[in-house]
Amino acid sequence: MRMEVVSEPGGPGRPNEDFATVGVPASGQGGGLVVLDGVTPPRTERGCLHSVPWFTARLGGALTELTVSCRDLTLPEILSRAIARTAEAHVITCDLSHPRTPQATVVLVRWSAGTVEYLVLSDSVLLLESADGSVVPVLDDRLARLPRAALATDALVDTTLRNKEGGFFTAAADPSVADRAVTGAVPADEVRALAALTDGAARWVEKFHEGDWAQCLRLVRDEGARALVDRVRALEAADRQERAWLGRSKTHDDATVVFVEP
């Protein structure tokens, strides 16, 4: 089994709001991965005393433990329980009904000798490579399909779209959001490798159009996860003046890549 994890903050002095882990049970059979991309809030009151890294560490830790130890639970059940557990940790001190309470995108994968199960919520990406080398991207594209006008301001997004019907969903404080995730399962012998990317790493495909998803996974396989992040950073640095035209809210974003050959 080959496993590789790279996670880098968007800049020096900034906390990394991403979370990534790969877990292998003590039995040595099967495993799972968790990738979270914490949602950076605007500089306004958000009803919570805690930072986004605090939230992603709590949620990610709960997801890792449940994914590895509770093989009888489905992935939506695992996400639901992890969200509930994290909410319980700060419900007394914080307003978890606030639209900007800490939240994250989610990629969750669990594999066994027979099956690879997956769950994707919001705009992180899962890539599944088959034995013939073809790559299937698993995407929750609800946010990408929204018109730019609907995303004009943070207030408009929070009021009309964030965790609302007709909008998009993230893992925040409501366990029922787990039922909104994109889920599926494929036979294990049909998956040669997989990669999970936060949107900061997926920029190589989605924003800079340097290649397609198959080429992206091939780059990670051949040159390593670090190579993908380094290429994204170089493209960002060379294109600072055009970031508004490209639709990037910031020059650099936290970037996480997890690659696994089960």
C-alpha positions, 0 to 999 in steps of 0.5 A: 500500500502506498500512501502520501499526504501533503497539506500546506497553508496558503501563506506563512503565518497563516494557520492551515484550515485543512485537515487530512489523515489516512487510517489503517486498522490494526488488523491491517485490512482495509483503511480510510481517508479523511480530507476537510477544507475549513471554510474561511469566514469573513471578518465579522461576528460568526457566533463561535468562540473557536477557530476554523482549525479547532473545528476541522481538527475536532471533526477530522479526528472524529471522522478518522476514529469512526471510519476506522473503527465502526465498519458497520456504519455507513459513511453518511452515518459516520459523518452525521455522528462526527458532526453531532460529536463536534457540535456537542463540544461547543454548543454551550458556549457558541451560537451554532445556528449562525450561518458562519459557525465553523464549517468544512467541505468533506471527502471521506473514503473507506476501502476493504478487500471488496469495496471502495466507499466514498462521500463528498460534500461541497467543493473538494474533489475525489479522483478514482483511477481504474485498472485501465488508467481512466479517472473518474472525478467525484464532485459535489458541483452544487456550488459551481453551478450557481450563477456568479450573481448569486455569490456577489456578497457574503451576506447574500450567500449566507442568507440565501444559499449556504446550507439551504435548498437550492444552494450548497451544503457544508459540514457545520453543526447540523448532522442531517447535512450528511444526507446531502453528500454525494456518495457511492461505492465501487468494487475494490478491484476496479480501483487502482488508486485514488486521490483527494484534493481540497480546492486549493490543490484542485486549482491546477485543473479547475482554475488554471486549466493545466490539465484534466483530472486524469493528468492531475492524478498521473502527476501526483502518481509520477512526481508526488503530491508535493509536485502538484502543490508546488506547481499550483503555487508557481502558477498563483505567484505568476498570476497575481495580477489576474486573480480577480479575472480568474475568480480567485478570492485570494492569491494562495489557498490552503492546499491538501493532496492525499494519494492512496494505492490501496 
